[in-house]
């Protein structure tokens, strides 16, 4: 597989108290994306809690989530073109698909230690043209917490 241009999408210092799509990546009509990895953490909670997280691929007729906001993917290398993919962050009404969502990664996030995950190079999931990938918090924290996170991806050329 040819490697593409690398980008990141982040949310920073956001109050999180409910289940939500932390980051949703929407591939455009002309470019597929490869997911590289993600990190998430929080700065307000001091008690250990493990919250369910998941990365899903939404394959067809994707409806964007709402309640959060748009985010602009940032290029990793100066001089690269802007990403054609778009993103949303912290949507409390989660994205949906008319197809069957595919779970690509499922785990728990230890709120005190944070969480980071990067796919091995030969296992990078591809998000196809007009598909979406969603990093979701599937369990609400016991108390609101201030969270940050970054999703790393590449557009496949």
Backbone bond lengths (Angstrom), bond angles and torsions (degrees), N, CA, C in turn:
res aa  C-N    CA-C-N  psi(-1)  N-CA   C-N-CA  omega(-1)  CA-C   N-CA-C  phi
1 X - - - 1.452 - - 1.520 108.73 -
2 X 1.313 115.51 132.45 1.459 119.76 176.79 1.519 109.64 -71.26
3 X 1.296 116.46 142.24 1.465 121.18 178.25 1.515 108.93 -86.71
4 X 1.306 115.53 150.33 1.453 120.20 -177.18 1.518 112.27 -116.40
5 X 1.299 115.41 -164.86 1.460 122.54 178.46 1.521 109.41 -80.53
6 X 1.326 116.45 139.33 1.472 121.79 -175.84 1.526 111.46 -96.46
7 X 1.331 114.88 143.24 1.463 123.03 -178.84 1.522 109.10 -142.56
8 X 1.323 115.31 167.23 1.459 120.94 173.44 1.523 109.49 -139.89
9 X 1.325 114.82 154.05 1.461 122.68 174.10 1.518 106.14 -128.95
10 X 1.335 116.41 133.59 1.462 118.59 -177.61 1.520 112.22 -132.69
11 X 1.329 113.36 157.11 1.461 121.00 164.30 1.522 105.04 -126.48
12 X 1.327 116.83 146.68 1.461 119.26 -170.46 1.528 110.57 -140.75
13 X 1.325 115.78 127.05 1.472 122.27 177.08 1.521 112.45 52.88
14 X 1.324 116.59 56.00 1.461 123.10 -179.44 1.530 108.84 -108.48
15 X 1.319 116.98 131.80 1.459 121.52 175.61 1.527 109.10 -71.69
16 X 1.319 116.25 121.42 1.460 121.84 -177.81 1.525 108.34 -120.83
17 X 1.329 116.01 126.22 1.468 119.51 179.66 1.521 112.78 -137.04
18 X 1.349 117.58 -5.90 1.463 121.53 -177.55 1.526 110.63 -134.83
19 X 1.328 115.39 165.48 1.458 122.04 173.08 1.524 107.98 -58.27
20 X 1.351 116.28 139.44 1.462 118.98 -178.08 1.519 111.79 -167.31
21 X 1.340 114.72 164.79 1.461 121.28 168.92 1.527 106.16 -82.06
22 X 1.317 117.05 107.83 1.463 119.63 179.29 1.524 110.01 -64.28
23 X 1.345 116.37 -47.91 1.467 122.00 177.25 1.526 108.12 -142.38
24 X 1.322 116.49 131.21 1.463 121.96 174.71 1.526 107.85 -122.26
25 X 1.317 116.09 129.17 1.460 123.07 -179.36 1.525 108.26 -111.01
26 X 1.336 116.11 125.95 1.461 121.99 -178.13 1.517 109.43 -114.29
27 X 1.347 116.27 111.53 1.464 120.25 177.77 1.524 108.61 -75.53
28 X 1.297 115.72 142.97 1.457 121.37 -177.70 1.518 112.62 -78.59
29 X 1.318 114.93 -168.38 1.469 121.20 -177.23 1.525 112.64 -86.52
30 X 1.337 117.15 2.38 1.463 118.01 -177.04 1.528 114.28 -130.90
31 X 1.347 118.40 -0.74 1.464 119.14 -173.55 1.525 110.85 -148.30
32 X 1.312 116.43 131.01 1.464 121.71 172.63 1.525 108.87 -87.40
33 X 1.311 116.54 162.37 1.466 121.53 -179.02 1.527 110.04 -127.39
34 X 1.311 115.51 151.43 1.453 121.99 172.01 1.523 108.49 -114.61
35 X 1.321 116.96 131.68 1.464 120.79 178.36 1.516 109.00 -83.35
36 X 1.309 116.83 130.27 1.459 121.03 -179.26 1.521 111.77 -99.43
37 X 1.326 117.62 -42.82 1.452 121.00 179.97 1.514 111.00 168.34
38 X 1.335 115.27 -176.40 1.462 120.29 -179.32 1.522 110.11 -157.96
39 X 1.317 114.72 158.49 1.467 122.60 173.77 1.525 107.69 -133.93
40 X 1.335 116.45 145.21 1.457 121.35 173.35 1.521 108.80 -142.77
41 X 1.311 116.46 151.10 1.456 121.76 178.60 1.511 110.32 -161.47
42 X 1.324 115.83 175.75 1.457 121.11 178.56 1.526 108.41 -147.04
43 X 1.338 116.76 159.71 1.469 119.62 -175.09 1.520 114.56 -122.59
44 X 1.331 118.52 -1.68 1.457 118.99 -174.27 1.522 114.77 -106.06
45 X 1.319 118.08 -31.62 1.465 120.79 -177.99 1.520 111.56 -78.28
46 X 1.321 116.64 139.23 1.471 120.67 178.92 1.520 112.07 -117.53
47 X 1.325 117.38 -5.04 1.459 122.38 179.22 1.521 108.77 -101.37
48 X 1.321 115.94 136.67 1.461 119.98 179.69 1.523 110.12 -63.51
49 X 1.298 115.74 129.92 1.465 122.98 172.76 1.519 107.19 -144.81
50 X 1.316 116.10 145.20 1.454 121.48 176.54 1.523 108.16 -114.72
51 X 1.321 116.16 119.24 1.463 122.12 -177.19 1.523 109.69 -113.12
52 X 1.324 116.46 137.77 1.465 121.15 -179.52 1.526 110.86 -70.25
53 X 1.330 115.56 135.47 1.463 123.10 174.71 1.524 108.31 -130.37
54 X 1.322 114.49 160.81 1.454 118.72 -178.53 1.524 109.64 -157.58
55 X 1.326 116.39 147.26 1.460 122.38 170.47 1.521 106.07 -114.94
56 X 1.336 115.39 126.07 1.462 121.21 -178.97 1.518 110.78 -125.50
57 X 1.331 114.36 150.30 1.472 121.46 171.74 1.531 106.42 -102.56
58 X 1.334 116.36 127.59 1.459 122.22 176.33 1.527 106.54 -103.77
59 X 1.344 117.71 109.47 1.464 119.66 -165.99 1.523 117.50 -84.60
60 X 1.321 119.39 -32.55 1.472 118.70 -173.53 1.521 111.44 -141.95
61 X 1.315 115.90 149.79 1.464 123.85 177.90 1.523 110.13 39.01
62 X 1.295 115.06 70.76 1.461 121.83 -177.00 1.528 109.71 -85.66
63 X 1.328 115.15 131.96 1.458 121.41 173.75 1.524 107.29 -108.37
64 X 1.326 115.84 120.54 1.467 120.82 -178.07 1.510 110.79 -61.59
65 X 1.333 115.27 151.43 1.447 121.45 173.93 1.518 110.50 -74.00
66 X 1.331 115.63 178.23 1.458 120.20 178.80 1.524 109.48 -148.26
67 X 1.315 115.11 171.20 1.459 120.63 179.89 1.509 112.68 96.74
68 X 1.317 117.18 -11.90 1.464 121.67 177.08 1.513 109.64 -110.57
69 X 1.317 117.13 -128.01 1.449 119.61 -179.70 1.518 111.93 -158.76
70 X 1.313 115.56 167.95 1.462 121.85 176.10 1.521 109.30 -76.49
71 X 1.316 115.74 150.18 1.465 121.88 175.58 1.521 108.13 -134.30
72 X 1.310 116.72 141.03 1.463 121.41 179.86 1.523 109.46 -94.64
73 X 1.339 118.05 120.68 1.469 119.52 175.03 1.524 110.53 -59.40
74 X 1.318 115.87 138.29 1.468 121.69 179.41 1.517 109.94 -103.78
75 X 1.323 114.99 134.56 1.466 118.93 179.86 1.527 109.57 -76.53
76 X 1.334 115.15 144.20 1.460 120.58 179.74 1.529 111.36 -79.95
77 X 1.311 117.26 -33.71 1.458 121.70 -177.24 1.518 110.51 -111.13
78 X 1.331 116.15 126.34 1.462 119.41 174.81 1.520 108.69 -58.20
79 X 1.293 116.46 144.10 1.462 120.39 178.61 1.510 113.74 91.87
80 X 1.338 118.40 -17.67 1.457 119.98 175.71 1.526 109.54 -70.14
81 X 1.300 115.19 159.40 1.461 120.37 176.16 1.527 109.79 -71.42
82 X 1.311 116.17 156.99 1.461 120.43 173.87 1.529 108.56 -64.32
83 X 1.314 116.21 151.45 1.463 121.22 179.48 1.524 110.35 -65.39
84 X 1.321 116.29 144.96 1.464 119.98 171.60 1.526 110.08 -85.90
85 X 1.329 117.32 -23.34 1.462 121.73 176.82 1.527 109.53 -70.12
86 X 1.309 115.90 152.02 1.457 121.79 175.65 1.523 108.68 -117.05
87 X 1.326 116.57 168.72 1.459 119.21 -177.50 1.521 110.77 -147.74
88 X 1.320 114.28 157.97 1.463 122.56 172.58 1.523 107.61 -133.22
89 X 1.322 115.48 153.03 1.462 121.01 179.80 1.520 110.59 -129.68
90 X 1.320 114.44 145.67 1.464 123.49 170.69 1.525 114.17 56.77
91 X 1.327 116.25 42.96 1.464 120.34 176.88 1.528 110.19 -81.40
92 X 1.320 116.10 117.42 1.465 121.03 -179.39 1.523 111.81 -81.73
93 X 1.317 118.31 -20.26 1.464 122.04 165.39 1.517 104.36 -99.00
94 X 1.326 116.37 111.97 1.458 120.58 -168.95 1.528 113.21 -78.04
95 X 1.330 115.88 154.14 1.465 123.18 178.06 1.522 109.87 -62.64
96 X 1.337 115.55 150.89 1.460 121.30 178.91 1.525 110.23 -131.26
97 X 1.320 115.08 166.93 1.458 122.08 177.85 1.516 108.88 -139.19
98 X 1.328 116.12 149.30 1.466 119.00 175.65 1.527 110.45 -79.77
99 X 1.333 116.38 -15.66 1.458 121.28 176.94 1.520 110.23 -91.25
100 X 1.299 115.89 -164.72 1.459 121.61 177.83 1.514 109.00 -96.85
101 X 1.324 116.83 117.61 1.466 120.97 178.03 1.526 109.13 -64.96
102 X 1.318 115.88 140.10 1.459 121.45 -179.32 1.524 109.37 -109.47
103 X 1.319 117.34 125.09 1.459 120.66 176.79 1.523 108.51 -79.38
104 X 1.331 116.34 123.04 1.466 122.49 179.88 1.521 111.57 -98.91
105 X 1.337 116.35 -26.49 1.466 121.25 -179.21 1.519 107.79 -158.10
106 X 1.324 116.67 133.55 1.454 121.56 179.17 1.528 107.78 -138.56
107 X 1.332 116.52 133.40 1.454 119.67 -176.65 1.527 108.63 -162.84
108 X 1.326 116.32 -169.42 1.456 122.08 172.75 1.520 108.83 -122.35
109 X 1.313 115.67 146.66 1.459 124.35 -178.89 1.522 107.56 -106.51
110 X 1.337 116.62 116.01 1.459 121.60 176.45 1.522 107.12 -79.83
111 X 1.325 117.33 114.89 1.452 121.21 -170.65 1.519 113.69 -67.02
112 X 1.312 118.23 -25.32 1.466 119.51 179.54 1.530 110.62 -79.94
113 X 1.328 116.30 -39.52 1.468 120.50 -174.63 1.520 114.75 -90.86
114 X 1.332 118.24 -15.70 1.456 119.99 -174.72 1.512 110.68 78.35
115 X 1.323 116.26 -177.05 1.455 120.46 -175.15 1.523 109.44 -151.44
116 X 1.325 115.43 136.47 1.458 119.90 172.47 1.517 108.87 -141.17
117 X 1.324 114.74 142.09 1.455 120.93 -179.46 1.516 109.01 -147.77
118 X 1.329 116.41 132.81 1.459 122.52 175.44 1.515 108.33 -132.99
119 X 1.344 116.60 129.35 1.449 120.12 179.97 1.522 109.94 -69.39
120 X 1.336 117.59 143.55 1.464 120.03 171.88 1.530 108.68 -61.07
121 X 1.335 118.00 147.15 1.472 120.55 -175.34 1.524 114.74 -52.76
122 X 1.324 117.88 -35.54 1.467 119.30 -177.83 1.529 112.88 -85.54
123 X 1.346 117.55 4.74 1.464 121.48 -179.85 1.529 113.00 -125.90
124 X 1.332 117.11 16.18 1.472 120.92 -178.99 1.530 108.67 -63.33
125 X 1.349 117.30 118.70 1.466 118.71 178.85 1.526 111.66 -71.28
126 X 1.309 115.62 142.57 1.459 121.78 177.94 1.526 108.90 -99.83
127 X 1.314 115.14 134.84 1.451 122.43 173.62 1.525 105.00 -107.71
128 X 1.304 116.49 116.58 1.454 121.39 -171.53 1.525 114.03 -74.35
129 X 1.309 114.10 173.51 1.463 121.96 177.13 1.530 108.89 -55.14
130 X 1.315 115.81 131.45 1.470 124.55 179.43 1.525 114.18 65.24
131 X 1.325 117.21 15.27 1.462 121.44 174.60 1.521 109.27 -100.21
132 X 1.325 116.17 175.38 1.458 120.91 178.71 1.517 109.90 -136.13
133 X 1.329 115.08 157.25 1.464 122.94 171.78 1.519 106.85 -125.47
134 X 1.329 115.92 137.54 1.455 120.62 -176.67 1.520 109.88 -128.80
135 X 1.339 115.60 126.58 1.468 122.77 169.42 1.520 105.56 -96.31
136 X 1.336 117.02 110.80 1.454 119.13 -174.37 1.523 112.42 -117.72
137 X 1.306 114.10 146.71 1.462 122.90 169.84 1.517 104.63 -93.96
138 X 1.340 117.18 111.38 1.455 121.87 -171.91 1.523 113.67 -97.71
139 X 1.309 116.63 4.25 1.462 121.53 179.03 1.520 108.00 -141.11
140 X 1.310 117.08 127.06 1.464 121.04 -179.22 1.528 110.00 -71.36
141 X 1.332 117.20 140.71 1.469 119.37 175.56 1.526 110.24 -68.12
142 X 1.344 116.66 155.25 1.456 121.48 178.88 1.513 112.63 -65.40
143 X 1.317 116.70 -27.39 1.467 122.84 176.79 1.527 107.13 -142.64
144 X 1.341 117.37 151.39 1.467 118.90 179.03 1.530 111.44 -55.72
145 X 1.312 115.63 143.48 1.467 120.57 177.06 1.512 110.03 -137.19
146 X 1.312 115.95 153.21 1.454 122.12 178.28 1.521 107.99 -92.61
147 X 1.333 115.84 114.09 1.462 121.47 -173.69 1.526 112.13 -115.79
148 X 1.326 114.40 156.92 1.460 123.73 172.75 1.521 107.67 -138.89
149 X 1.313 116.58 156.83 1.450 119.77 176.92 1.516 111.70 -170.11
150 X 1.333 115.25 162.57 1.463 122.02 -179.91 1.523 109.01 -141.70
151 X 1.327 115.43 135.50 1.455 122.71 172.64 1.527 107.61 -109.15
152 X 1.337 116.77 130.51 1.461 122.41 178.99 1.523 109.11 -107.14
153 X 1.334 116.24 134.51 1.455 120.30 -179.79 1.516 109.67 -149.27
154 X 1.325 114.69 170.28 1.453 120.51 174.52 1.518 109.21 -133.06
155 X 1.319 115.04 146.86 1.454 119.16 171.49 1.519 107.47 -90.78
156 X 1.308 116.03 128.45 1.458 121.45 -175.21 1.513 110.26 -86.29
157 X 1.296 115.85 121.04 1.463 122.14 -174.29 1.515 109.80 -95.70
